Amino acid sequence: MNTKPHCPSANLRMLGDYWTLSVIQALQSGEKRFCEVERTLTGINPTTLTNRLKKLEKSLMIKRREETVDKLSVTYSLTEKGRAVLPVIREMALFASKFA
């Protein structure tokens, strides 16, 4: 089945990828650099984190911002679409704690 990126099932499938919800949660407190996100997510492989960030950016859930002062600095933050997922994640956590 070929789904388009804007299709709801494509977004749901992407959210089901391992680490994706954790990356979104890591960004809920605001803009973070790659290393800050990586430190928040103990055990994530840097390649996996890079892949998740790229997917989330492509799906417009996060925004990547580049800034050059002395050297290139890249930060990531949630978009409105990404912030809209946070209540769903909280409800999933409540469900898991109640029925796990």
Biopython code that builds the backbone (N, CA, C, O; Angstrom):
import numpy as np
from Bio.PDB.StructureBuilder import StructureBuilder

atoms = [
    (1, "MET", "N", (0.844, -1.175, 0.000)),
    (1, "MET", "CA", (0.000, 0.000, 0.000)),
    (1, "MET", "C", (0.890, 1.240, 0.000)),
    (1, "MET", "O", (1.765, 1.377, 0.854)),
    (2, "ASN", "N", (0.674, 2.120, -0.933)),
    (2, "ASN", "CA", (1.485, 3.325, -1.071)),
    (2, "ASN", "C", (0.729, 4.509, -0.467)),
    (2, "ASN", "O", (-0.283, 4.942, -1.020)),
    (3, "THR", "N", (1.209, 5.035, 0.660)),
    (3, "THR", "CA", (0.548, 6.166, 1.297)),
    (3, "THR", "C", (1.380, 7.413, 1.108)),
    (3, "THR", "O", (2.610, 7.356, 1.092)),
    (4, "LYS", "N", (0.710, 8.532, 0.967)),
    (4, "LYS", "CA", (1.382, 9.809, 0.801)),
    (4, "LYS", "C", (1.745, 10.367, 2.170)),
    (4, "LYS", "O", (1.063, 10.067, 3.149)),
    (5, "PRO", "N", (2.824, 11.191, 2.267)),
    (5, "PRO", "CA", (3.239, 11.732, 3.570)),
    (5, "PRO", "C", (2.152, 12.507, 4.301)),
    (5, "PRO", "O", (2.151, 12.533, 5.532)),
    (6, "HIS", "N", (1.223, 13.141, 3.579)),
    (6, "HIS", "CA", (0.177, 13.917, 4.249)),
    (6, "HIS", "C", (-1.016, 13.057, 4.659)),
    (6, "HIS", "O", (-1.953, 13.554, 5.284)),
    (7, "CYS", "N", (-0.987, 11.808, 4.322)),
    (7, "CYS", "CA", (-2.062, 10.881, 4.658)),
    (7, "CYS", "C", (-2.020, 10.572, 6.160)),
    (7, "CYS", "O", (-0.938, 10.340, 6.699)),
    (8, "PRO", "N", (-3.167, 10.564, 6.847)),
    (8, "PRO", "CA", (-3.177, 10.282, 8.291)),
    (8, "PRO", "C", (-2.507, 8.965, 8.653)),
    (8, "PRO", "O", (-1.837, 8.878, 9.682)),
    (9, "SER", "N", (-2.676, 7.939, 7.828)),
    (9, "SER", "CA", (-2.059, 6.655, 8.172)),
    (9, "SER", "C", (-0.537, 6.733, 8.108)),
    (9, "SER", "O", (0.143, 6.038, 8.862)),
    (10, "ALA", "N", (0.008, 7.564, 7.225)),
    (10, "ALA", "CA", (1.466, 7.736, 7.165)),
    (10, "ALA", "C", (1.973, 8.393, 8.446)),
    (10, "ALA", "O", (3.012, 7.999, 8.976)),
    (11, "ASN", "N", (1.243, 9.397, 8.948)),
    (11, "ASN", "CA", (1.630, 10.049, 10.207)),
    (11, "ASN", "C", (1.551, 9.083, 11.375)),
    (11, "ASN", "O", (2.436, 9.065, 12.229)),
    (12, "LEU", "N", (0.499, 8.281, 11.417)),
    (12, "LEU", "CA", (0.366, 7.312, 12.509)),
    (12, "LEU", "C", (1.462, 6.261, 12.446)),
    (12, "LEU", "O", (2.000, 5.862, 13.479)),
    (13, "ARG", "N", (1.795, 5.814, 11.254)),
    (13, "ARG", "CA", (2.860, 4.823, 11.100)),
    (13, "ARG", "C", (4.193, 5.402, 11.567)),
    (13, "ARG", "O", (4.960, 4.722, 12.247)),
    (14, "MET", "N", (4.471, 6.655, 11.207)),
    (14, "MET", "CA", (5.713, 7.304, 11.604)),
    (14, "MET", "C", (5.787, 7.450, 13.122)),
    (14, "MET", "O", (6.858, 7.269, 13.702)),
    (15, "LEU", "N", (4.674, 7.772, 13.773)),
    (15, "LEU", "CA", (4.657, 7.906, 15.228)),
    (15, "LEU", "C", (4.901, 6.567, 15.916)),
    (15, "LEU", "O", (5.329, 6.526, 17.069)),
    (16, "GLY", "N", (4.631, 5.482, 15.213)),
    (16, "GLY", "CA", (4.848, 4.157, 15.777)),
    (16, "GLY", "C", (6.294, 3.697, 15.718)),
    (16, "GLY", "O", (6.647, 2.689, 16.329)),
    (17, "ASP", "N", (7.138, 4.425, 14.987)),
    (17, "ASP", "CA", (8.564, 4.060, 14.926)),
    (17, "ASP", "C", (9.177, 4.183, 16.316)),
    (17, "ASP", "O", (8.901, 5.127, 17.057)),
    (18, "TYR", "N", (10.008, 3.212, 16.649)),
    (18, "TYR", "CA", (10.681, 3.215, 17.945)),
    (18, "TYR", "C", (11.467, 4.513, 18.108)),
    (18, "TYR", "O", (12.150, 4.932, 17.173)),
    (19, "TRP", "N", (11.391, 5.138, 19.231)),
    (19, "TRP", "CA", (12.060, 6.378, 19.628)),
    (19, "TRP", "C", (11.340, 7.649, 19.183)),
    (19, "TRP", "O", (11.629, 8.719, 19.720)),
    (20, "THR", "N", (10.425, 7.578, 18.236)),
    (20, "THR", "CA", (9.804, 8.801, 17.714)),
    (20, "THR", "C", (9.050, 9.568, 18.798)),
    (20, "THR", "O", (9.238, 10.776, 18.942)),
    (21, "LEU", "N", (8.206, 8.886, 19.557)),
    (21, "LEU", "CA", (7.453, 9.570, 20.610)),
    (21, "LEU", "C", (8.388, 10.119, 21.685)),
    (21, "LEU", "O", (8.128, 11.174, 22.263)),
    (22, "SER", "N", (9.465, 9.407, 21.946)),
    (22, "SER", "CA", (10.443, 9.882, 22.926)),
    (22, "SER", "C", (11.140, 11.147, 22.454)),
    (22, "SER", "O", (11.414, 12.043, 23.253)),
    (23, "VAL", "N", (11.426, 11.225, 21.165)),
    (23, "VAL", "CA", (12.048, 12.436, 20.604)),
    (23, "VAL", "C", (11.087, 13.618, 20.744)),
    (23, "VAL", "O", (11.496, 14.715, 21.126)),
    (24, "ILE", "N", (9.826, 13.394, 20.438)),
    (24, "ILE", "CA", (8.826, 14.464, 20.581)),
    (24, "ILE", "C", (8.752, 14.915, 22.034)),
    (24, "ILE", "O", (8.727, 16.114, 22.312)),
    (25, "GLN", "N", (8.716, 13.967, 22.957)),
    (25, "GLN", "CA", (8.685, 14.316, 24.381)),
    (25, "GLN", "C", (9.926, 15.092, 24.795)),
    (25, "GLN", "O", (9.839, 16.024, 25.594)),
    (26, "ALA", "N", (11.068, 14.719, 24.263)),
    (26, "ALA", "CA", (12.315, 15.401, 24.616)),
    (26, "ALA", "C", (12.290, 16.863, 24.182)),
    (26, "ALA", "O", (12.954, 17.704, 24.786)),
    (27, "LEU", "N", (11.527, 17.164, 23.140)),
    (27, "LEU", "CA", (11.462, 18.532, 22.627)),
    (27, "LEU", "C", (10.302, 19.339, 23.213)),
    (27, "LEU", "O", (10.136, 20.513, 22.879)),
    (28, "GLN", "N", (9.504, 18.725, 24.077)),
    (28, "GLN", "CA", (8.332, 19.434, 24.597)),
    (28, "GLN", "C", (8.685, 20.643, 25.456)),
    (28, "GLN", "O", (7.885, 21.570, 25.576)),
    (29, "SER", "N", (9.873, 20.642, 26.054)),
    (29, "SER", "CA", (10.248, 21.766, 26.916)),
    (29, "SER", "C", (10.874, 22.925, 26.146)),
    (29, "SER", "O", (11.193, 23.961, 26.730)),
    (30, "GLY", "N", (11.049, 22.753, 24.841)),
    (30, "GLY", "CA", (11.587, 23.844, 24.033)),
    (30, "GLY", "C", (12.700, 23.404, 23.109)),
    (30, "GLY", "O", (13.006, 22.218, 22.984)),
    (31, "GLU", "N", (13.286, 24.372, 22.477)),
    (31, "GLU", "CA", (14.333, 24.152, 21.477)),
    (31, "GLU", "C", (15.559, 23.476, 22.092)),
    (31, "GLU", "O", (16.008, 23.845, 23.177)),
    (32, "LYS", "N", (16.099, 22.470, 21.372)),
    (32, "LYS", "CA", (17.274, 21.749, 21.870)),
    (32, "LYS", "C", (18.217, 21.446, 20.721)),
    (32, "LYS", "O", (17.803, 21.262, 19.577)),
    (33, "ARG", "N", (19.510, 21.397, 21.064)),
    (33, "ARG", "CA", (20.512, 20.950, 20.108)),
    (33, "ARG", "C", (20.508, 19.421, 20.076)),
    (33, "ARG", "O", (19.966, 18.771, 20.969)),
    (34, "PHE", "N", (21.117, 18.865, 19.040)),
    (34, "PHE", "CA", (21.166, 17.414, 18.861)),
    (34, "PHE", "C", (21.699, 16.727, 20.109)),
    (34, "PHE", "O", (21.108, 15.763, 20.595)),
    (35, "CYS", "N", (22.820, 17.226, 20.626)),
    (35, "CYS", "CA", (23.446, 16.570, 21.787)),
    (35, "CYS", "C", (22.543, 16.629, 23.017)),
    (35, "CYS", "O", (22.584, 15.724, 23.851)),
    (36, "GLU", "N", (21.731, 17.677, 23.146)),
    (36, "GLU", "CA", (20.805, 17.774, 24.285)),
    (36, "GLU", "C", (19.702, 16.733, 24.160)),
    (36, "GLU", "O", (19.317, 16.105, 25.146)),
    (37, "VAL", "N", (19.199, 16.552, 22.950)),
    (37, "VAL", "CA", (18.175, 15.525, 22.733)),
    (37, "VAL", "C", (18.779, 14.148, 22.997)),
    (37, "VAL", "O", (18.161, 13.305, 23.647)),
    (38, "GLU", "N", (19.976, 13.933, 22.492)),
    (38, "GLU", "CA", (20.658, 12.645, 22.669)),
    (38, "GLU", "C", (20.869, 12.322, 24.147)),
    (38, "GLU", "O", (20.680, 11.179, 24.563)),
    (39, "ARG", "N", (21.260, 13.318, 24.944)),
    (39, "ARG", "CA", (21.459, 13.100, 26.388)),
    (39, "ARG", "C", (20.141, 12.774, 27.082)),
    (39, "ARG", "O", (20.116, 11.980, 28.023)),
    (40, "THR", "N", (19.061, 13.374, 26.631)),
    (40, "THR", "CA", (17.745, 13.113, 27.217)),
    (40, "THR", "C", (17.308, 11.674, 26.970)),
    (40, "THR", "O", (16.647, 11.067, 27.812)),
    (41, "LEU", "N", (17.677, 11.133, 25.819)),
    (41, "LEU", "CA", (17.240, 9.803, 25.415)),
    (41, "LEU", "C", (18.361, 8.787, 25.611)),
    (41, "LEU", "O", (19.010, 8.372, 24.651)),
    (42, "THR", "N", (18.574, 8.401, 26.833)),
    (42, "THR", "CA", (19.626, 7.452, 27.163)),
    (42, "THR", "C", (19.462, 6.170, 26.349)),
    (42, "THR", "O", (18.410, 5.531, 26.372)),
    (43, "GLY", "N", (20.522, 5.813, 25.634)),
    (43, "GLY", "CA", (20.518, 4.552, 24.901)),
    (43, "GLY", "C", (20.219, 4.670, 23.422)),
    (43, "GLY", "O", (20.313, 3.676, 22.701)),
    (44, "ILE", "N", (19.860, 5.860, 22.944)),
    (44, "ILE", "CA", (19.570, 5.984, 21.515)),
    (44, "ILE", "C", (20.874, 6.083, 20.729)),
    (44, "ILE", "O", (21.811, 6.769, 21.138)),
    (45, "ASN", "N", (20.916, 5.404, 19.623)),
    (45, "ASN", "CA", (22.052, 5.441, 18.716)),
    (45, "ASN", "C", (22.001, 6.774, 17.953)),
    (45, "ASN", "O", (20.922, 7.165, 17.506)),
    (46, "PRO", "N", (23.114, 7.478, 17.790)),
    (46, "PRO", "CA", (23.114, 8.761, 17.078)),
    (46, "PRO", "C", (22.536, 8.679, 15.659)),
    (46, "PRO", "O", (21.880, 9.612, 15.197)),
    (47, "THR", "N", (22.783, 7.567, 14.978)),
    (47, "THR", "CA", (22.225, 7.394, 13.625)),
    (47, "THR", "C", (20.707, 7.301, 13.680)),
    (47, "THR", "O", (20.010, 7.882, 12.848)),
    (48, "THR", "N", (20.202, 6.571, 14.661)),
    (48, "THR", "CA", (18.757, 6.449, 14.829)),
    (48, "THR", "C", (18.150, 7.808, 15.149)),
    (48, "THR", "O", (17.109, 8.166, 14.598)),
    (49, "LEU", "N", (18.788, 8.566, 16.033)),
    (49, "LEU", "CA", (18.284, 9.896, 16.370)),
    (49, "LEU", "C", (18.267, 10.789, 15.136)),
    (49, "LEU", "O", (17.292, 11.502, 14.901)),
    (50, "THR", "N", (19.321, 10.758, 14.357)),
    (50, "THR", "CA", (19.373, 11.548, 13.129)),
    (50, "THR", "C", (18.227, 11.173, 12.198)),
    (50, "THR", "O", (17.569, 12.050, 11.638)),
    (51, "ASN", "N", (17.987, 9.878, 12.032)),
    (51, "ASN", "CA", (16.904, 9.421, 11.162)),
    (51, "ASN", "C", (15.543, 9.868, 11.671)),
    (51, "ASN", "O", (14.700, 10.300, 10.886)),
    (52, "ARG", "N", (15.320, 9.768, 12.985)),
    (52, "ARG", "CA", (14.029, 10.184, 13.545)),
    (52, "ARG", "C", (13.826, 11.689, 13.371)),
    (52, "ARG", "O", (12.736, 12.133, 13.012)),
    (53, "LEU", "N", (14.872, 12.469, 13.626)),
    (53, "LEU", "CA", (14.761, 13.923, 13.464)),
    (53, "LEU", "C", (14.442, 14.284, 12.018)),
    (53, "LEU", "O", (13.623, 15.169, 11.770)),
    (54, "LYS", "N", (15.069, 13.618, 11.075)),
    (54, "LYS", "CA", (14.799, 13.883, 9.655)),
    (54, "LYS", "C", (13.357, 13.543, 9.296)),
    (54, "LYS", "O", (12.692, 14.306, 8.596)),
    (55, "LYS", "N", (12.871, 12.394, 9.778)),
    (55, "LYS", "CA", (11.483, 11.995, 9.505)),
    (55, "LYS", "C", (10.496, 12.981, 10.117)),
    (55, "LYS", "O", (9.511, 13.363, 9.487)),
    (56, "LEU", "N", (10.773, 13.389, 11.356)),
    (56, "LEU", "CA", (9.878, 14.332, 12.023)),
    (56, "LEU", "C", (9.900, 15.690, 11.335)),
    (56, "LEU", "O", (8.870, 16.359, 11.259)),
    (57, "GLU", "N", (11.044, 16.099, 10.840)),
    (57, "GLU", "CA", (11.121, 17.363, 10.108)),
    (57, "GLU", "C", (10.359, 17.257, 8.782)),
    (57, "GLU", "O", (9.625, 18.171, 8.407)),
    (58, "LYS", "N", (10.537, 16.153, 8.088)),
    (58, "LYS", "CA", (9.851, 15.944, 6.810)),
    (58, "LYS", "C", (8.327, 15.929, 6.994)),
    (58, "LYS", "O", (7.587, 16.397, 6.128)),
    (59, "SER", "N", (7.875, 15.395, 8.114)),
    (59, "SER", "CA", (6.432, 15.330, 8.373)),
    (59, "SER", "C", (5.902, 16.605, 9.039)),
    (59, "SER", "O", (4.735, 16.676, 9.421)),
    (60, "LEU", "N", (6.772, 17.603, 9.170)),
    (60, "LEU", "CA", (6.412, 18.926, 9.727)),
    (60, "LEU", "C", (6.025, 18.878, 11.203)),
    (60, "LEU", "O", (5.263, 19.722, 11.676)),
    (61, "MET", "N", (6.551, 17.892, 11.929)),
    (61, "MET", "CA", (6.293, 17.798, 13.368)),
    (61, "MET", "C", (7.334, 18.596, 14.158)),
    (61, "MET", "O", (7.059, 19.074, 15.259)),
    (62, "ILE", "N", (8.534, 18.733, 13.580)),
    (62, "ILE", "CA", (9.577, 19.529, 14.214)),
    (62, "ILE", "C", (10.165, 20.499, 13.188)),
    (62, "ILE", "O", (10.028, 20.331, 11.976)),
    (63, "LYS", "N", (10.819, 21.511, 13.728)),
    (63, "LYS", "CA", (11.488, 22.505, 12.893)),
    (63, "LYS", "C", (12.977, 22.443, 13.198)),
    (63, "LYS", "O", (13.382, 22.383, 14.360)),
    (64, "ARG", "N", (13.780, 22.456, 12.157)),
    (64, "ARG", "CA", (15.239, 22.467, 12.284)),
    (64, "ARG", "C", (15.707, 23.874, 11.957)),
    (64, "ARG", "O", (15.348, 24.436, 10.923)),
    (65, "ARG", "N", (16.514, 24.437, 12.852)),
    (65, "ARG", "CA", (17.009, 25.802, 12.655)),
    (65, "ARG", "C", (18.523, 25.793, 12.702)),
    (65, "ARG", "O", (19.131, 25.293, 13.648)),
    (66, "GLU", "N", (19.120, 26.357, 11.662)),
    (66, "GLU", "CA", (20.575, 26.470, 11.601)),
    (66, "GLU", "C", (20.970, 27.909, 11.882)),
    (66, "GLU", "O", (20.332, 28.852, 11.415)),
    (67, "GLU", "N", (22.034, 28.054, 12.655)),
    (67, "GLU", "CA", (22.558, 29.380, 12.973)),
    (67, "GLU", "C", (24.076, 29.292, 12.965)),
    (67, "GLU", "O", (24.661, 28.354, 13.508)),
    (68, "THR", "N", (24.701, 30.276, 12.345)),
    (68, "THR", "CA", (26.160, 30.295, 12.308)),
    (68, "THR", "C", (26.657, 31.544, 13.015)),
    (68, "THR", "O", (26.379, 32.662, 12.581)),
    (69, "VAL", "N", (27.384, 31.356, 14.092)),
    (69, "VAL", "CA", (28.053, 32.449, 14.789)),
    (69, "VAL", "C", (29.532, 32.224, 14.564)),
    (69, "VAL", "O", (30.105, 32.808, 13.645)),
    (70, "ASP", "N", (30.164, 31.399, 15.371)),
    (70, "ASP", "CA", (31.543, 30.989, 15.127)),
    (70, "ASP", "C", (31.557, 29.685, 14.335)),
    (70, "ASP", "O", (32.420, 29.463, 13.485)),
    (71, "LYS", "N", (30.587, 28.834, 14.631)),
    (71, "LYS", "CA", (30.445, 27.559, 13.929)),
    (71, "LYS", "C", (28.960, 27.287, 13.758)),
    (71, "LYS", "O", (28.118, 27.958, 14.355)),
    (72, "LEU", "N", (28.652, 26.300, 12.939)),
    (72, "LEU", "CA", (27.263, 25.951, 12.672)),
    (72, "LEU", "C", (26.618, 25.370, 13.921)),
    (72, "LEU", "O", (27.164, 24.459, 14.543)),
    (73, "SER", "N", (25.472, 25.892, 14.279)),
    (73, "SER", "CA", (24.699, 25.393, 15.407)),
    (73, "SER", "C", (23.301, 25.040, 14.889)),
    (73, "SER", "O", (22.642, 25.865, 14.255)),
    (74, "VAL", "N", (22.859, 23.822, 15.161)),
    (74, "VAL", "CA", (21.547, 23.359, 14.704)),
    (74, "VAL", "C", (20.697, 23.066, 15.927)),
    (74, "VAL", "O", (21.134, 22.388, 16.856)),
    (75, "THR", "N", (19.480, 23.584, 15.915)),
    (75, "THR", "CA", (18.543, 23.299, 16.994)),
    (75, "THR", "C", (17.242, 22.757, 16.406)),
    (75, "THR", "O", (16.910, 22.986, 15.243)),
    (76, "TYR", "N", (16.523, 22.031, 17.256)),
    (76, "TYR", "CA", (15.257, 21.428, 16.860)),
    (76, "TYR", "C", (14.183, 21.867, 17.845)),
    (76, "TYR", "O", (14.438, 22.006, 19.041)),
    (77, "SER", "N", (12.986, 22.082, 17.329)),
    (77, "SER", "CA", (11.858, 22.432, 18.191)),
    (77, "SER", "C", (10.578, 21.862, 17.579)),
    (77, "SER", "O", (10.517, 21.564, 16.386)),
    (78, "LEU", "N", (9.572, 21.722, 18.417)),
    (78, "LEU", "CA", (8.280, 21.222, 17.944)),
    (78, "LEU", "C", (7.542, 22.313, 17.187)),
    (78, "LEU", "O", (7.604, 23.490, 17.541)),
    (79, "THR", "N", (6.852, 21.905, 16.154)),
    (79, "THR", "CA", (5.946, 22.803, 15.447)),
    (79, "THR", "C", (4.574, 22.702, 16.125)),
    (79, "THR", "O", (4.409, 21.956, 17.089)),
    (80, "GLU", "N", (3.622, 23.436, 15.630)),
    (80, "GLU", "CA", (2.255, 23.338, 16.155)),
    (80, "GLU", "C", (1.739, 21.908, 16.007)),
    (80, "GLU", "O", (1.077, 21.381, 16.901)),
    (81, "LYS", "N", (2.049, 21.292, 14.875)),
    (81, "LYS", "CA", (1.629, 19.908, 14.637)),
    (81, "LYS", "C", (2.284, 18.965, 15.649)),
    (81, "LYS", "O", (1.631, 18.055, 16.159)),
    (82, "GLY", "N", (3.558, 19.175, 15.940)),
    (82, "GLY", "CA", (4.256, 18.348, 16.913)),
    (82, "GLY", "C", (3.712, 18.531, 18.316)),
    (82, "GLY", "O", (3.561, 17.561, 19.058)),
    (83, "ARG", "N", (3.415, 19.773, 18.685)),
    (83, "ARG", "CA", (2.840, 20.036, 20.017)),
    (83, "ARG", "C", (1.454, 19.429, 20.153)),
    (83, "ARG", "O", (1.036, 19.078, 21.257)),
    (84, "ALA", "N", (0.737, 19.303, 19.043)),
    (84, "ALA", "CA", (-0.610, 18.725, 19.082)),
    (84, "ALA", "C", (-0.588, 17.245, 19.441)),
    (84, "ALA", "O", (-1.610, 16.700, 19.860)),
    (85, "VAL", "N", (0.550, 16.588, 19.287)),
    (85, "VAL", "CA", (0.674, 15.166, 19.615)),
    (85, "VAL", "C", (0.902, 14.947, 21.106)),
    (85, "VAL", "O", (0.643, 13.855, 21.612)),
    (86, "LEU", "N", (1.379, 15.961, 21.816)),
    (86, "LEU", "CA", (1.715, 15.804, 23.232)),
    (86, "LEU", "C", (0.552, 15.307, 24.092)),
    (86, "LEU", "O", (0.765, 14.420, 24.919)),
    (87, "PRO", "N", (-0.672, 15.835, 23.939)),
    (87, "PRO", "CA", (-1.776, 15.289, 24.755)),
    (87, "PRO", "C", (-2.042, 13.811, 24.458)),
    (87, "PRO", "O", (-2.422, 13.059, 25.355)),
    (88, "VAL", "N", (-1.847, 13.398, 23.223)),
    (88, "VAL", "CA", (-2.028, 11.990, 22.854)),
    (88, "VAL", "C", (-0.984, 11.130, 23.568)),
    (88, "VAL", "O", (-1.302, 10.056, 24.079)),
    (89, "ILE", "N", (0.256, 11.604, 23.601)),
    (89, "ILE", "CA", (1.326, 10.873, 24.289)),
    (89, "ILE", "C", (1.023, 10.771, 25.775)),
    (89, "ILE", "O", (1.229, 9.718, 26.379)),
    (90, "ARG", "N", (0.532, 11.861, 26.375)),
    (90, "ARG", "CA", (0.184, 11.829, 27.806)),
    (90, "ARG", "C", (-0.921, 10.811, 28.074)),
    (90, "ARG", "O", (-0.856, 10.071, 29.056)),
    (91, "GLU", "N", (-1.931, 10.768, 27.214)),
    (91, "GLU", "CA", (-3.028, 9.808, 27.386)),
    (91, "GLU", "C", (-2.533, 8.375, 27.222)),
    (91, "GLU", "O", (-2.979, 7.474, 27.934)),
    (92, "MET", "N", (-1.616, 8.166, 26.289)),
    (92, "MET", "CA", (-1.037, 6.830, 26.108)),
    (92, "MET", "C", (-0.261, 6.412, 27.347)),
    (92, "MET", "O", (-0.314, 5.250, 27.750)),
    (93, "ALA", "N", (0.457, 7.348, 27.952)),
    (93, "ALA", "CA", (1.211, 7.049, 29.173)),
    (93, "ALA", "C", (0.270, 6.718, 30.321)),
    (93, "ALA", "O", (0.545, 5.808, 31.103)),
    (94, "LEU", "N", (-0.836, 7.445, 30.433)),
    (94, "LEU", "CA", (-1.831, 7.151, 31.466)),
    (94, "LEU", "C", (-2.425, 5.758, 31.267)),
    (94, "LEU", "O", (-2.580, 4.990, 32.216)),
    (95, "PHE", "N", (-2.750, 5.454, 30.026)),
    (95, "PHE", "CA", (-3.293, 4.137, 29.703)),
    (95, "PHE", "C", (-2.298, 3.043, 30.092)),
    (95, "PHE", "O", (-2.665, 2.048, 30.717)),
    (96, "ALA", "N", (-1.032, 3.243, 29.713)),
    (96, "ALA", "CA", (0.003, 2.232, 30.009)),
    (96, "ALA", "C", (0.182, 2.058, 31.518)),
    (96, "ALA", "O", (0.338, 0.934, 31.997)),
    (97, "SER", "N", (0.162, 3.156, 32.265)),
    (97, "SER", "CA", (0.356, 3.029, 33.715)),
    (97, "SER", "C", (-0.844, 2.375, 34.378)),
    (97, "SER", "O", (-0.698, 1.701, 35.398)),
    (98, "LYS", "N", (-2.001, 2.562, 33.824)),
    (98, "LYS", "CA", (-3.207, 1.975, 34.407)),
    (98, "LYS", "C", (-3.350, 0.486, 34.087)),
    (98, "LYS", "O", (-3.806, -0.292, 34.925)),
    (99, "PHE", "N", (-2.962, 0.094, 32.876)),
    (99, "PHE", "CA", (-3.199, -1.267, 32.452)),
    (99, "PHE", "C", (-1.935, -2.095, 32.228)),
    (99, "PHE", "O", (-2.016, -3.211, 31.714)),
    (100, "ALA", "N", (-0.782, -1.572, 32.600)),
    (100, "ALA", "CA", (0.453, -2.341, 32.394)),
    (100, "ALA", "C", (0.670, -3.335, 33.502)),
    (100, "ALA", "O", (1.660, -4.067, 33.490)),
]
sb = StructureBuilder()
sb.init_structure("model")
sb.init_model(0)
sb.init_chain("A")
sb.init_seg("    ")
for serial, (resi, resn, name, xyz) in enumerate(atoms, 1):
    if name == "N":
        sb.init_residue(resn, " ", resi, " ")
    sb.init_atom(name, np.array(xyz, "f"), 0.0, 1.0, " ", f" {name:<3s}", serial, name[0])
structure = sb.get_structure()
